[in-house]
Amino acid sequence: MKRYVGAMLFLGLVVFFPVASLSAENLPIAASDESEGKVLPEGNVSGEETIGKDDDEDPSEADQIGMEAEVAPVKDSLQPFNRAMFFFNDKAFHYFFKPIYKGYNSMIPVQARVSVKNFYSNIRMPVRFFNCLFQANFKGAGTEMLRFVINSTVGVAGFLDPAKSKFHIEKQDRDFGQTLGKYRMKSGTYIVWPFVGPSNTRDTIGFVGDTVLDPITWVSYFFLKPIESVGNYTYESVNGLSVDTGDTYESVTKPAIDPYIALQDAYLQNRLKKIKE
């Protein structure tokens, strides 16, 4: 019973604690404002038009899958809740996480912080590997396996990334939300989760799926106490933000007239691009 309660607590914290969507891996660098998105009646937001494409070109099969997955406008039916969560996340970033990672930056050299980020990325290889398989991207799966072998050996347990720096083998940025989109699952309702940030119904399900595939989840469940798991995820989030220095998030929200719409538009563009890759 104790382990069951601990597991439920851990899974709840895993869903609500990371600041993954505020990191560089989940947002495009270029700033965006509400002119890129179109707010429709009844709180709907259109994301399809934000992907530039020549109308005279015939879309490839991958493009057709991506566009068909987003035929209907992305719903923002929870906008009052979402705006409240955006306000909460924004204040948490500026008044909690930003001071912490700035202090962390002043004490830890950038190369050490990058090495820690590489280490966590290397451990999470199975998430990318299996999503490549789910998407029938067998070359990508092989690439991920090769990267893992090189970085785990030559790269000193993944703290270095010689697969990229020496052999120019790029990481495959694949996740389960992207996989569901490629299988034409609709995005559903736009949701802003506390601490996690922008998401939608499909990507929330995908996040849970990636959590199950994540080796850190299993290590935390079998070997760590819930408070230790929270500490691990907190440290990883702070370290990730310290490498990015929060510039990605602020480059999107700071110049915008309506930061909520700007972040929503940036998120929609990024997810549509990933599905079409």
C-alpha positions in Angstrom: 0.0 0.0 0.0 2.8 2.4 0.9 4.6 1.7 -2.4 1.3 2.2 -4.3 0.7 5.6 -2.6 4.3 6.6 -3.3 4.0 5.6 -6.9 0.9 7.7 -7.4 2.5 10.7 -5.7 5.6 10.3 -7.9 3.6 10.1 -11.1 1.6 13.1 -10.1 4.7 15.1 -9.5 6.2 13.9 -12.7 3.3 15.3 -14.6 3.1 18.6 -12.9 6.6 19.5 -11.8 9.1 19.7 -14.7 9.5 23.0 -16.6 10.2 21.1 -19.8 8.0 23.3 -22.0 10.0 26.4 -20.9 13.2 24.9 -22.1 14.9 25.3 -25.5 13.9 21.9 -26.6 10.2 22.8 -26.7 10.1 26.3 -28.2 11.5 27.9 -31.3 14.1 30.6 -30.8 12.5 33.2 -33.0 10.2 35.6 -31.2 6.6 35.5 -32.1 3.6 37.7 -31.4 -0.1 37.4 -31.8 0.0 38.5 -35.5 1.2 35.0 -36.3 -1.9 33.3 -34.9 -5.5 34.0 -35.5 -8.0 34.0 -32.6 -11.3 32.7 -33.7 -14.8 33.1 -32.1 -15.5 31.1 -29.0 -11.8 31.0 -28.0 -10.5 28.9 -30.9 -7.0 29.5 -32.2 -5.9 28.6 -35.7 -2.3 27.2 -35.9 -2.3 25.8 -39.4 -1.6 29.1 -41.2 1.6 29.7 -39.2 3.6 27.2 -41.2 4.8 28.8 -44.4 4.2 26.8 -47.5 3.9 27.5 -51.2 0.3 26.9 -52.2 1.4 25.8 -55.7 3.4 22.9 -54.3 1.9 19.5 -53.8 2.4 18.5 -50.2 4.5 15.4 -49.5 3.0 12.4 -47.7 4.5 13.6 -44.4 3.0 17.1 -44.9 -0.4 15.6 -45.7 -0.3 13.6 -42.5 0.7 16.7 -40.5 -2.0 18.9 -42.1 -4.7 16.3 -41.8 -3.8 15.9 -38.1 -4.7 19.6 -37.7 -7.7 20.0 -40.0 -9.8 21.7 -37.3 -8.6 24.8 -35.5 -6.9 24.0 -32.2 -9.5 24.7 -29.4 -8.8 27.0 -26.6 -12.0 26.2 -24.7 -10.2 26.4 -21.4 -8.8 29.8 -21.9 -9.7 31.3 -18.5 -7.9 28.4 -16.8 -5.1 28.5 -19.3 -4.5 32.2 -18.8 -4.5 31.8 -15.0 -1.9 29.0 -15.4 0.2 31.1 -17.8 0.2 33.9 -15.2 1.2 31.4 -12.5 4.0 29.9 -14.6 5.3 33.3 -15.7 5.6 34.5 -12.1 7.2 31.2 -11.1 9.7 31.6 -13.8 10.6 35.2 -13.1 10.5 35.0 -9.3 11.6 31.5 -8.5 13.4 29.6 -11.3 15.2 32.6 -12.9 16.9 33.7 -9.6 17.9 30.1 -8.9 19.4 29.4 -12.3 21.2 32.7 -12.3 22.8 31.8 -9.0 23.6 28.3 -10.3 25.2 29.9 -13.4 27.5 32.0 -11.2 28.8 28.9 -9.4 28.9 26.2 -12.1 30.9 26.6 -15.3 29.0 26.4 -18.5 30.8 23.3 -19.7 29.8 21.4 -16.6 26.2 22.4 -17.1 26.2 21.3 -20.7 27.8 18.0 -19.6 25.0 17.4 -17.1 22.4 18.2 -19.8 24.2 15.7 -22.1 24.1 13.1 -19.4 20.3 13.3 -18.9 19.8 13.4 -22.7 21.9 10.2 -23.1 19.9 8.4 -20.4 16.7 9.2 -22.2 17.8 7.5 -25.4 15.0 4.9 -25.2 12.3 7.6 -25.4 13.7 8.7 -28.8 14.6 5.2 -29.9 11.1 3.7 -29.4 9.4 6.7 -30.9 11.5 6.4 -34.0 10.4 2.8 -34.2 6.7 3.8 -33.6 7.0 6.2 -36.5 8.7 3.6 -38.7 11.8 5.8 -38.8 14.2 2.8 -38.6 17.2 4.9 -39.7 16.5 7.3 -36.9 16.3 4.4 -34.4 19.6 3.1 -35.6 21.1 6.6 -35.3 19.9 6.9 -31.7 21.4 3.5 -30.8 24.7 4.4 -32.4 24.8 7.7 -30.6 24.1 6.0 -27.3 26.9 3.5 -27.8 29.4 6.2 -28.7 28.4 8.7 -26.0 28.2 6.0 -23.3 31.7 4.9 -24.0 33.9 7.5 -25.7 31.7 10.2 -24.2 32.3 9.1 -20.6 28.8 7.8 -19.6 27.2 10.5 -21.8 28.7 13.6 -20.1 30.2 14.4 -23.5 28.6 14.2 -27.0 31.4 13.0 -29.3 28.7 11.5 -31.5 27.7 15.0 -32.6 31.0 16.9 -32.2 33.3 14.3 -33.7 31.1 12.1 -35.9 28.3 14.6 -36.7 25.6 12.2 -35.7 22.6 14.3 -34.7 20.1 13.5 -32.0 16.6 12.4 -33.2 14.1 14.7 -31.5 11.2 12.3 -31.3 8.4 12.1 -28.7 5.1 10.2 -28.2 2.9 13.3 -28.8 4.6 13.6 -32.2 4.0 9.9 -32.8 0.3 10.3 -32.1 0.1 13.2 -34.4 1.7 11.2 -37.2 -1.0 8.6 -36.7 -3.5 11.5 -37.3 -4.8 11.8 -33.7 -6.3 15.3 -33.3 -4.6 17.7 -31.0 -7.7 18.3 -28.9 -8.0 21.2 -26.4 -5.1 23.5 -25.8 -4.0 23.2 -22.1 -1.5 25.1 -20.0 -0.3 22.9 -17.1 1.2 24.4 -14.0 5.0 24.4 -14.2 4.9 22.2 -17.4 3.5 25.0 -19.6 1.8 24.7 -23.0 0.3 21.4 -24.1 -2.9 19.9 -25.5 -4.9 16.8 -25.1 -2.7 14.7 -27.5 0.6 16.0 -26.1 -0.5 15.4 -22.6 -1.2 11.8 -23.4 2.2 11.8 -25.2 4.0 13.2 -22.2 2.6 10.3 -20.1 3.7 7.8 -22.7 7.2 9.3 -22.8 7.3 9.2 -19.0 6.6 5.5 -19.1 9.5 5.0 -21.6 11.9 7.2 -19.6 14.5 5.1 -17.7 14.7 7.9 -15.1 11.0 7.1 -14.2 11.9 3.5 -13.4 15.0 4.4 -11.5 13.0 6.9 -9.4 10.2 4.3 -8.8 12.4 1.4 -7.7 15.4 3.2 -6.1 14.5 6.7 -5.0 12.0 8.1 -2.5 9.4 10.6 -3.9 11.2 13.6 -2.4 14.4 12.4 -4.0 12.7 12.0 -7.4 11.3 15.6 -7.1 14.8 16.8 -6.3 16.2 15.0 -9.3 13.7 16.5 -11.7 14.0 19.9 -10.1 17.8 19.9 -10.6 17.5 18.7 -14.2 15.0 21.5 -14.9 17.1 24.2 -13.3 20.2 22.9 -15.1 18.4 22.9 -18.4 17.2 26.4 -17.9 20.7 27.5 -16.9 22.1 26.3 -20.3 19.3 28.1 -22.2 19.5 31.0 -19.6 15.8 31.4 -20.1 16.4 33.4 -23.4 14.1 31.2 -25.4 11.0 31.8 -23.2 11.7 35.5 -22.8 12.4 36.0 -26.5 8.9 34.8 -27.2 6.9 36.5 -24.4 8.8 39.7 -23.6 8.3 41.6 -26.9 4.7 40.4 -27.4 1.6 42.5 -26.9 -0.2 39.5 -25.5 2.4 37.0 -24.2 -0.2 34.3 -23.7 -1.1 34.3 -27.4 2.6 34.6 -28.4 3.6 31.5 -26.4 0.5 29.6 -27.6 1.4 30.4 -31.2 5.0 29.5 -30.8 4.0 26.2 -29.2 1.5 25.4 -32.0 4.1 26.2 -34.7 6.7 24.0 -33.1 4.4 21.0 -32.6 3.1 21.2 -36.2 6.7 21.3 -37.5 7.6 18.3 -35.4 4.7 16.3 -36.7 5.6 17.1 -40.3 9.2 16.2 -39.9 
